[in-house]
């Protein structure tokens, strides 16, 4: 049993510190409106469309906790600890309503202006957007995953390119442009599952993309996604 009380919300992007004493996570309120689900898909809790993002660090021995937030609608995900046990890496992206009358966009909110940032959990402040940025989402691409490495300065990611349609993997480092490592052309019938890193150095983090609550579909947030909450595991990429 971990002290700290009940969290009255859905919890995602769980990440355990290297010394197993602290737990980092984000939360989202539960959606209250019914969701149309495909036939045969069982109902499950879903997250409401977001307000301001939050990231909480819980001391698992004492129950003490501290929360960082944003001052605008946004989502935070891909939370992972660096080897120093004090630095957190995470993606944070702004959320904007779909322009009225735009038939090219499905109903929901648009996710853009994504950055990968780091947070010194021992420093003062509560602003998630104040941490240094390891990279900014390139123009014309949609980042689907980004994981900080143990060093707290580099990482790996995947993004979806619009023209020509492709999935690309990339490396990033603080202060440097991203480096595309592989490109996989796609068609409308292609489905891809790309695993980043290897299984030699476990990171103990549930990473499920830039929105850990299954609401993001090709750059748009929606509460109608049939995917239940799940947990992926992050692994470090050797350097």
C-alpha positions as CSV (number, residue, x, y, z in Angstrom):
1,X,0.0,0.0,0.0
2,X,1.3,3.4,-1.0
3,X,0.3,6.3,1.3
4,X,-1.1,9.4,-0.2
5,X,-4.9,9.0,-0.4
6,X,-7.3,8.4,-3.3
7,X,-6.8,10.3,-6.6
8,X,-10.3,11.3,-7.8
9,X,-9.3,11.0,-11.5
10,X,-7.8,8.7,-14.1
11,X,-4.0,8.3,-13.6
12,X,-1.6,7.8,-16.6
13,X,2.1,7.8,-17.5
14,X,3.2,6.2,-14.2
15,X,7.0,6.4,-13.8
16,X,9.0,5.0,-10.8
17,X,12.2,6.8,-9.8
18,X,15.5,4.7,-10.1
19,X,15.7,4.4,-6.3
20,X,12.1,3.2,-6.1
21,X,11.0,5.9,-3.7
22,X,9.0,8.3,-5.9
23,X,6.2,7.9,-8.3
24,X,5.5,10.5,-11.1
25,X,2.2,10.6,-13.0
26,X,-0.4,12.7,-14.7
27,X,-4.1,12.8,-14.2
28,X,-7.3,13.6,-16.1
29,X,-10.9,13.9,-15.0
30,X,-13.3,11.2,-16.1
31,X,-15.6,11.9,-19.0
32,X,-19.2,12.2,-18.0
33,X,-21.0,12.0,-21.3
34,X,-21.8,8.6,-22.9
35,X,-19.4,7.5,-25.7
36,X,-20.5,5.7,-28.8
37,X,-18.4,2.5,-28.9
38,X,-18.1,-0.1,-31.7
39,X,-20.3,-3.2,-31.3
40,X,-18.7,-5.8,-29.0
41,X,-16.2,-3.3,-27.3
42,X,-16.8,-3.3,-23.5
43,X,-17.3,0.0,-21.8
44,X,-14.4,1.4,-19.8
45,X,-13.5,4.7,-18.1
46,X,-12.4,7.4,-20.4
47,X,-10.8,10.8,-19.8
48,X,-12.5,14.1,-20.5
49,X,-11.0,16.5,-22.9
50,X,-8.2,18.3,-21.1
51,X,-8.0,21.4,-19.2
52,X,-4.5,22.4,-17.9
53,X,-2.0,19.6,-17.8
54,X,-0.6,18.5,-14.5
55,X,2.4,16.3,-13.3
56,X,2.6,15.0,-9.8
57,X,5.5,13.4,-7.9
58,X,4.5,11.3,-4.9
59,X,6.9,10.2,-2.1
60,X,5.9,6.6,-1.7
61,X,7.2,6.3,1.8
62,X,5.5,9.4,3.3
63,X,2.6,10.2,1.0
64,X,3.9,13.7,0.4
65,X,3.3,15.0,-3.1
66,X,4.0,18.0,-5.3
67,X,2.3,19.0,-8.5
68,X,3.4,21.0,-11.6
69,X,0.8,22.5,-14.0
70,X,0.4,24.6,-17.1
71,X,-1.5,27.9,-17.5
72,X,-3.3,26.8,-20.7
73,X,-5.2,23.7,-22.1
74,X,-2.5,21.0,-22.7
75,X,-1.6,17.4,-22.4
76,X,1.5,15.9,-20.7
77,X,2.8,12.4,-21.3
78,X,5.8,10.1,-21.8
79,X,7.0,10.8,-18.3
80,X,10.3,9.1,-17.4
81,X,13.1,9.6,-14.9
82,X,16.7,10.3,-15.6
83,X,19.4,8.3,-13.9
84,X,20.1,11.1,-11.3
85,X,16.7,10.4,-9.7
86,X,15.8,14.1,-9.7
87,X,15.2,14.9,-13.4
88,X,12.0,14.1,-15.2
89,X,11.5,14.1,-19.0
90,X,8.1,14.5,-20.5
91,X,6.2,15.8,-23.6
92,X,3.8,18.6,-23.3
93,X,1.6,19.9,-26.1
94,X,-1.0,22.7,-26.3
95,X,-4.6,21.9,-27.1
96,X,-6.8,24.1,-29.3
97,X,-10.4,23.7,-30.5
98,X,-10.9,22.6,-34.1
99,X,-11.9,25.7,-36.2
100,X,-15.6,25.7,-36.8
101,X,-16.5,24.7,-40.3
102,X,-13.3,22.8,-41.0
103,X,-14.4,19.5,-42.7
104,X,-10.8,18.2,-42.9
105,X,-10.7,17.8,-39.1
106,X,-12.6,15.2,-37.1
107,X,-14.6,16.5,-34.1
108,X,-12.4,17.2,-31.1
109,X,-9.4,19.4,-30.2
110,X,-6.1,19.8,-32.0
111,X,-2.8,19.0,-30.3
112,X,0.1,21.1,-31.5
113,X,3.2,23.0,-30.4
114,X,4.6,19.9,-28.8
115,X,7.9,20.1,-26.9
116,X,10.0,17.5,-25.0
117,X,11.0,19.2,-21.7
118,X,12.9,18.3,-18.5
119,X,12.0,19.2,-14.9
120,X,14.3,19.4,-11.9
121,X,12.0,18.1,-9.2
122,X,14.2,19.6,-6.5
123,X,13.9,23.2,-7.8
124,X,11.4,25.8,-7.0
125,X,8.4,26.5,-9.2
126,X,5.2,24.8,-10.4
127,X,5.2,25.6,-14.2
128,X,5.5,22.6,-16.5
129,X,6.4,24.9,-19.4
130,X,9.3,26.5,-17.6
131,X,11.6,23.5,-17.9
132,X,14.3,23.4,-20.6
133,X,13.2,22.0,-24.0
134,X,15.2,19.1,-25.4
135,X,13.4,19.6,-28.8
136,X,10.4,21.2,-30.5
137,X,8.1,19.3,-32.8
138,X,9.2,19.9,-36.4
139,X,6.9,21.8,-38.9
140,X,4.8,19.4,-40.9
141,X,5.2,16.4,-38.6
142,X,3.2,15.0,-35.7
143,X,5.3,13.5,-32.9
144,X,3.7,10.3,-31.6
145,X,6.3,9.3,-29.0
146,X,9.4,10.8,-27.4
147,X,11.4,9.2,-24.6
148,X,14.3,10.9,-22.7
149,X,17.4,8.8,-22.2
150,X,18.9,8.2,-18.8
151,X,21.4,11.0,-19.2
152,X,18.6,13.6,-19.2
153,X,19.9,15.4,-22.3
154,X,19.1,13.0,-25.2
155,X,16.4,10.7,-26.4
156,X,14.5,8.9,-29.1
157,X,11.1,9.4,-30.7
158,X,8.7,8.6,-33.5
159,X,6.7,11.0,-35.7
160,X,4.2,10.9,-38.5
161,X,5.0,12.8,-41.6
162,X,2.3,14.1,-43.8
163,X,4.1,14.5,-47.2
164,X,5.0,11.9,-48.2
165,X,3.0,9.8,-45.7
166,X,5.6,8.0,-43.5
167,X,6.5,7.1,-39.9
168,X,10.0,8.2,-38.9
169,X,12.1,7.4,-35.9
170,X,14.6,10.0,-34.7
171,X,17.2,10.9,-32.1
172,X,17.3,14.2,-30.3
173,X,19.7,16.1,-28.0
174,X,19.4,19.4,-26.2
175,X,20.3,22.3,-28.4
176,X,20.6,20.2,-31.5
177,X,18.2,19.6,-34.4
178,X,16.6,16.1,-34.4
179,X,18.3,13.4,-36.5
180,X,15.9,11.0,-38.4
181,X,17.3,7.5,-38.2
182,X,14.7,5.5,-40.1
183,X,11.7,6.2,-42.3
184,X,8.8,3.8,-43.0
185,X,6.6,4.8,-45.9
186,X,2.9,4.1,-45.2
187,X,-0.4,3.8,-47.0
188,X,-3.9,4.0,-45.7
189,X,-3.9,0.2,-45.1
190,X,-0.6,0.1,-43.2
191,X,-0.5,-0.4,-39.4
192,X,2.8,0.2,-37.6
193,X,3.9,-0.7,-34.1
194,X,7.4,0.7,-33.4
195,X,9.3,-0.1,-30.2
196,X,11.9,2.3,-29.1
197,X,15.1,1.2,-27.3
198,X,15.9,-2.3,-26.0
199,X,15.2,-4.5,-23.0
200,X,18.6,-4.3,-21.3
201,X,17.9,-1.3,-19.0
202,X,14.4,-1.2,-17.7
203,X,13.0,2.3,-16.9
204,X,9.8,1.3,-15.1
205,X,7.5,3.8,-16.9
206,X,4.1,3.4,-18.5
207,X,4.5,5.3,-21.8
208,X,1.6,5.3,-24.2
209,X,2.3,8.4,-26.4
210,X,1.9,12.1,-25.9
211,X,-1.6,11.6,-24.5
212,X,-1.6,8.6,-22.1
213,X,-5.4,8.4,-22.0
214,X,-6.1,7.1,-25.5
215,X,-7.8,10.3,-26.7
216,X,-5.3,11.3,-29.5
217,X,-6.2,10.1,-33.0
218,X,-3.9,11.6,-35.8
219,X,-3.4,14.9,-34.0
220,X,-6.9,15.3,-32.7
221,X,-8.2,14.6,-29.2
222,X,-11.5,12.9,-28.8
223,X,-13.4,11.1,-26.0
224,X,-14.8,8.5,-28.4
225,X,-11.7,6.4,-28.7
226,X,-12.5,2.7,-28.0
227,X,-9.0,2.0,-26.6
228,X,-9.0,1.3,-22.9
229,X,-6.1,2.5,-20.7
230,X,-3.0,0.3,-21.0
231,X,0.6,0.4,-19.9
232,X,3.7,0.4,-22.2
233,X,7.1,0.1,-20.7
234,X,10.0,2.4,-21.5
235,X,13.5,1.1,-22.0
236,X,16.7,3.1,-22.4
237,X,18.6,3.2,-25.7
238,X,22.3,2.4,-25.2
239,X,24.7,5.1,-26.3
